[in-house]
Structures are given as C-alpha cells and as structure tokens.
Amino acid sequence: MVCSEQDIIKAAGIIAEAKHLVAFTGAGISVESGIPPFRGEGGIWSKHDPSILDIDFFCKHPLESWEAISKIFYEYFIDASPNAAHYLLARMEKEGMLKAVITQNIDNMHYEAGNRTVIEYHGNSKWLKCSLCGERFELSEVSLDTLPPRCSMDNEVLKPDFVFFGEGIPTEAASRSVDEISKADVLMIIGSTGEVMPAGVLPSIAKSNGAIIIEINPERSAFTDAMTDLYLQGPAGELSTLIDSYLF
C-alpha cells in the first residue's frame, strides 16, 4: 500500500457525507478474488487470442470459441469468491450509503457479495442466451460437457450473456449507468484503468457534474491525472478493509 492513513481517513469522510454515492468497478477489483485481468502482464489476453470473443468469429466457429470460453470463464472463475472490496460495497449499499454499482466485470462477484443495485455494463458470465429465441438460462441449468451448449427450445448454440467484441452495450445497462452516474456527487472508481470504451467515458459524466472522484488502483490510470480528486494507491481489498474500519 502506498497511500497514507490520512488519505484513508479523508476518503472515509467523503464517502460518509455523500448524498448520491456511486461505485464504478473494473477488473482490478476482482484480482484478489483470483480472477486475472484481461490486459497486462499475466492477463487473459497474454495467454489467449482475443478473437475468440469476437462476435463474428463466435458465429462462424462456435465450437472453437466455446472451447476457449469454457476454459477462461468457467474454469478460471470456478473457485473465485468476493473479496473485502466487494464486501465493503455490499455493506455500504445495505447501510444506505451506496446507491449503485456500475461494473465492467462479468464475474457476478458484486451480487455474490450482497449488492443488489448492480448495473452490469458488459453483462454476466453466469447467464447464457439463445440468439435465435432470446431465452436466457442460468449456467447451473446448462451442461458444458458437450460443446457448444445448445438451447433446449430450438437447439440453437447458446452464447454467454456478456458483450463480445463487435457487439453494442445493452441499451438498459447503458441508460441506467448514465442515469446513476449523472446523479453522483461522489464516484468511487475501483480497479478500472479507463482503457475500455465506451465504459471509460462514464466517470467523465460524473466529473462534469461536479462529483468528487475517489480512485482506488494499484497503479495510476487514465483517470488519475485527468479527473481523480483523491487517489488511493494499492490493492482494492486491502484499502477497502482500511476504509471500512473508519466508516463503520
């Protein structure tokens, strides 16, 4: 941890006084849960070709795509569980302090930790969807023993219900995100580098409306110099434990 105790106390004070607090989270919040980030050294894209999540590739080569998807999302993620950062946000929501979590992540960690007002900007890997009839299935309802999995209604190939390269952001998630972030007087950015678009634009909406930006990241990001008011450098779980000790 690089930031000072003074910064932790300051962050807790800002959070406690917020009228409409919103959290914006990226892959970095889940690293301590055992889920590797997509980018950077040791990231998923250093081991797998990103084209397996291109929607055109998926449609043409569903088996090849699903073989990689199964390994990345349903083997890497299988033993993951929420960490202190997820639990802090869940507790903050339960106490009425946090109004919404907007997450770029598809790992379901926020919901498992206890958050219920979660806007999943890129969808959720725990659900599969039929592109033909639109039926959605929980992962627990579908066997991945035979790939690619198929819809029980029409035998069409099922696709994980998250955003692939070449797909647009779901309309409801996009509109709800803008609505919540526009109301924010304090925005917590946790584990997002700001490199993924269009999600990376969302914090600028809060900033333009006068929100105070608290950023928690192990390294400086695209947000740090551009809009962050208070930068807490270090792992999300470790810093969240310290913030929790001053909040509750």
C-alpha positions as CSV (number, residue, x, y, z in Angstrom):
1,M,0.0,0.0,0.0
2,V,1.4,3.4,-1.0
3,C,-1.3,5.9,0.2
4,S,-1.2,7.4,3.7
5,E,-3.6,6.8,6.6
6,Q,-4.6,10.5,6.3
7,D,-5.9,9.7,2.7
8,I,-7.8,6.7,4.0
9,I,-9.5,8.9,6.7
10,K,-10.2,11.6,4.1
11,A,-11.8,9.0,1.8
12,A,-14.0,7.6,4.5
13,G,-15.1,11.2,5.4
14,I,-16.1,12.0,1.8
15,I,-18.0,8.7,1.5
16,A,-19.8,9.2,4.8
17,E,-21.0,12.7,3.7
18,A,-22.0,11.7,0.1
19,K,-25.7,12.2,-0.8
20,H,-25.6,10.0,-4.0
21,L,-22.5,7.7,-3.9
22,V,-21.9,5.5,-7.0
23,A,-19.1,2.9,-7.5
24,F,-17.6,2.2,-10.9
25,T,-15.6,-1.0,-10.9
26,G,-13.2,-2.8,-13.3
27,A,-11.2,-6.0,-13.5
28,G,-8.8,-4.8,-10.8
29,I,-11.4,-5.2,-8.0
30,S,-11.5,-8.9,-8.7
31,V,-7.8,-9.7,-8.9
32,E,-7.7,-10.5,-5.2
33,S,-10.6,-12.9,-5.8
34,G,-8.3,-15.0,-8.0
35,I,-9.7,-13.7,-11.3
36,P,-6.9,-12.5,-13.7
37,P,-7.4,-9.2,-15.6
38,F,-7.7,-9.3,-19.3
39,R,-4.9,-6.9,-20.1
40,G,-1.4,-6.5,-18.9
41,E,1.3,-8.9,-17.8
42,G,-0.3,-12.2,-16.8
43,G,-3.6,-11.1,-18.2
44,I,-6.0,-13.4,-20.0
45,W,-5.1,-11.9,-23.4
46,S,-1.4,-12.8,-22.8
47,K,-2.5,-16.4,-22.9
48,H,-5.4,-16.5,-25.3
49,D,-6.2,-14.8,-28.7
50,P,-8.8,-12.1,-28.1
51,S,-10.5,-13.1,-31.4
52,I,-12.3,-15.9,-29.6
53,L,-14.6,-13.3,-28.1
54,D,-15.2,-11.5,-31.4
55,I,-18.9,-12.0,-32.3
56,D,-18.2,-12.7,-36.0
57,F,-15.7,-15.4,-35.0
58,F,-18.1,-16.9,-32.5
59,C,-20.9,-17.1,-35.1
60,K,-18.6,-18.8,-37.6
61,H,-16.6,-21.0,-35.2
62,P,-18.8,-21.6,-32.2
63,L,-17.0,-24.8,-31.1
64,E,-13.5,-23.2,-31.2
65,S,-14.8,-20.1,-29.4
66,W,-16.6,-22.1,-26.8
67,E,-13.5,-24.3,-26.0
68,A,-11.6,-21.2,-25.0
69,I,-14.6,-19.6,-23.3
70,S,-15.1,-22.7,-21.2
71,K,-11.5,-22.6,-20.0
72,I,-11.4,-18.9,-19.4
73,F,-14.7,-18.2,-17.8
74,Y,-15.9,-21.5,-16.4
75,E,-12.5,-22.9,-15.2
76,Y,-10.6,-19.8,-14.2
77,F,-13.6,-18.3,-12.4
78,I,-14.8,-21.5,-10.7
79,D,-13.1,-21.1,-7.4
80,A,-13.3,-17.3,-7.2
81,S,-15.2,-15.6,-4.4
82,P,-15.8,-12.0,-3.4
83,N,-13.0,-10.2,-1.5
84,A,-13.0,-7.3,1.0
85,A,-13.6,-4.7,-1.7
86,H,-16.8,-6.4,-2.9
87,Y,-18.0,-6.8,0.7
88,L,-17.4,-3.2,1.5
89,L,-19.6,-2.1,-1.4
90,A,-22.3,-4.5,-0.3
91,R,-22.2,-3.3,3.2
92,M,-22.3,0.3,2.1
93,E,-25.4,-0.4,0.0
94,K,-27.1,-2.2,2.9
95,E,-26.4,0.8,5.1
96,G,-28.0,3.1,2.5
97,M,-24.7,4.8,1.7
98,L,-24.2,3.5,-1.8
99,K,-26.8,4.0,-4.4
100,A,-25.5,1.8,-7.2
101,V,-22.5,-0.2,-8.5
102,I,-21.7,0.1,-12.2
103,T,-19.4,-2.7,-13.1
104,Q,-17.4,-3.6,-16.2
105,N,-16.9,-7.0,-14.8
106,I,-18.9,-10.1,-15.8
107,D,-17.9,-12.3,-12.8
108,N,-21.0,-11.9,-10.7
109,M,-18.8,-11.0,-7.6
110,H,-20.8,-8.0,-6.6
111,Y,-24.1,-9.9,-6.5
112,E,-22.5,-12.8,-4.6
113,A,-21.1,-10.3,-2.0
114,G,-24.6,-8.9,-1.4
115,N,-25.0,-5.9,-3.7
116,R,-28.4,-5.8,-5.4
117,T,-28.3,-2.5,-7.3
118,V,-25.7,-3.6,-9.8
119,I,-25.6,-2.4,-13.3
120,E,-23.6,-4.9,-15.3
121,Y,-22.4,-2.8,-18.2
122,H,-20.9,-5.8,-20.1
123,G,-23.3,-8.5,-19.0
124,N,-22.8,-11.5,-16.8
125,S,-21.0,-14.8,-17.5
126,K,-23.4,-16.7,-15.2
127,W,-26.1,-16.5,-17.8
128,L,-26.3,-17.9,-21.3
129,K,-28.6,-16.7,-24.1
130,C,-30.1,-18.1,-27.3
131,S,-29.5,-15.7,-30.2
132,L,-32.5,-17.2,-32.0
133,C,-35.3,-17.2,-29.5
134,G,-33.8,-14.9,-26.8
135,E,-34.3,-17.4,-24.0
136,R,-31.8,-17.0,-21.1
137,F,-30.5,-19.8,-19.0
138,E,-28.6,-19.8,-15.7
139,L,-25.3,-21.5,-16.0
140,S,-26.4,-24.1,-13.5
141,E,-29.2,-25.2,-15.9
142,V,-26.8,-25.9,-18.8
143,S,-24.3,-28.7,-19.2
144,L,-20.9,-27.7,-20.6
145,D,-19.8,-31.4,-21.0
146,T,-20.7,-31.2,-24.7
147,L,-19.7,-28.0,-26.6
148,P,-21.1,-25.8,-27.8
149,P,-24.1,-25.9,-25.5
150,R,-27.4,-25.6,-27.2
151,C,-30.8,-24.1,-26.4
152,S,-33.4,-26.6,-25.1
153,M,-36.1,-24.8,-27.0
154,D,-34.7,-24.7,-30.6
155,N,-31.2,-26.4,-30.5
156,E,-29.5,-23.1,-31.4
157,V,-26.0,-22.5,-30.0
158,L,-26.1,-20.6,-26.7
159,K,-23.8,-17.6,-26.2
160,P,-22.6,-16.3,-22.8
161,D,-24.8,-13.3,-22.0
162,F,-22.0,-10.8,-21.9
163,V,-20.7,-8.3,-24.5
164,F,-18.4,-9.7,-27.2
165,F,-16.1,-7.6,-29.4
166,G,-18.3,-6.2,-32.2
167,E,-21.4,-6.0,-30.0
168,G,-23.0,-2.9,-28.6
169,I,-23.6,-2.2,-24.9
170,P,-27.1,-3.4,-23.8
171,T,-29.5,-0.4,-24.0
172,E,-30.8,-0.8,-20.5
173,A,-27.4,-1.1,-18.9
174,A,-26.1,1.9,-20.9
175,S,-29.1,4.2,-20.0
176,R,-29.2,3.2,-16.3
177,S,-25.4,3.8,-16.0
178,V,-25.7,7.3,-17.4
179,D,-28.7,8.0,-15.2
180,E,-26.9,6.9,-12.0
181,I,-23.6,8.4,-12.7
182,S,-25.2,11.7,-13.6
183,K,-26.7,11.9,-10.1
184,A,-23.5,11.1,-8.3
185,D,-21.9,13.7,-6.0
186,V,-19.2,11.2,-5.2
187,L,-17.9,8.5,-7.5
188,M,-15.6,5.7,-6.4
189,I,-13.5,4.2,-9.2
190,I,-12.1,0.8,-8.2
191,G,-9.9,-1.3,-10.3
192,S,-10.6,0.3,-13.7
193,T,-7.9,1.6,-15.9
194,G,-10.2,3.6,-18.1
195,E,-8.9,1.9,-21.3
196,V,-12.1,0.0,-22.2
197,M,-14.6,2.1,-24.2
198,P,-17.3,3.2,-24.0
199,A,-17.3,2.4,-20.3
200,G,-14.2,4.5,-19.7
201,V,-16.2,7.6,-20.6
202,L,-18.7,7.2,-17.8
203,P,-16.6,8.8,-15.0
204,S,-16.2,12.0,-17.0
205,I,-20.0,12.5,-16.8
206,A,-19.8,12.5,-13.0
207,K,-16.8,14.8,-13.1
208,S,-18.5,17.3,-15.4
209,N,-21.5,17.4,-13.0
210,G,-19.1,18.3,-10.1
211,A,-18.8,14.9,-8.4
212,I,-15.8,14.2,-6.2
213,I,-13.8,11.3,-7.7
214,I,-12.1,8.8,-5.3
215,E,-9.9,6.3,-7.2
216,I,-8.5,3.0,-5.8
217,N,-6.0,1.4,-8.1
218,P,-2.6,-0.3,-7.6
219,E,-1.2,1.8,-10.5
220,R,-2.1,5.2,-11.9
221,S,-4.7,5.0,-14.6
222,A,-6.2,7.2,-17.4
223,F,-8.4,8.7,-14.7
224,T,-5.7,9.7,-12.2
225,D,-4.4,12.9,-13.7
226,A,-7.5,13.7,-15.8
227,M,-10.2,13.8,-13.1
228,T,-9.3,12.0,-9.8
229,D,-9.6,14.1,-6.7
230,L,-8.3,11.5,-4.2
231,Y,-6.1,8.7,-5.4
232,L,-5.6,5.7,-3.1
233,Q,-2.8,3.6,-4.4
234,G,-2.8,-0.1,-3.5
235,P,-4.8,-3.3,-3.8
236,A,-8.6,-2.8,-3.6
237,G,-9.2,-5.4,-0.9
238,E,-6.5,-4.1,1.4
239,L,-7.6,-0.5,1.0
240,S,-11.3,-1.3,1.4
241,T,-10.6,-3.1,4.7
242,L,-8.9,0.1,6.0
243,I,-11.8,2.3,4.7
244,D,-14.3,0.0,6.4
245,S,-12.5,0.5,9.7
246,Y,-13.1,4.2,9.6
247,L,-16.7,4.0,8.1
248,F,-18.3,1.5,10.5
